[in-house]
Amino acid sequence: ASVTVTAGDAFTTVNGQTSGTLDVGIERLNTNVQMGAGSDVVSISSLYAKGMIVNLADGDDTLTLSYNSILNQLIIDGGTGFDTVTLTGNSVGSQSMTNVP
């Protein structure tokens, strides 16, 4: 199995490229999303992860996590700003949120 991450606009890169593909087989990934300051939109769905850290940084950000399977911990840090976080149909071992309404 593989996971492809694609930038949503011309200003975003994934490790310096417009997209990146990981060949992961059946291994669960540790996922680390680190956004910069600004009003970011992050959407992750149907990911099979070992753990996940999402740092939205400063700004009015939107995070949507839908139908992901996260074996261990999900950590969400909204930074400063007015953020919107939507969690739908996820399976999470444990969850920790900071700076999120």
Secondary structure, 3 states (H helix, E strand, C coil): CEEEEECCCCCCCECCECEEEEECCCCCEEEEEECCCCCCEEEEECCEEEEEEEECCCCCCEEEEECCEEEEEEEEECCCCCCEEEEECCEEEEEEEECCC
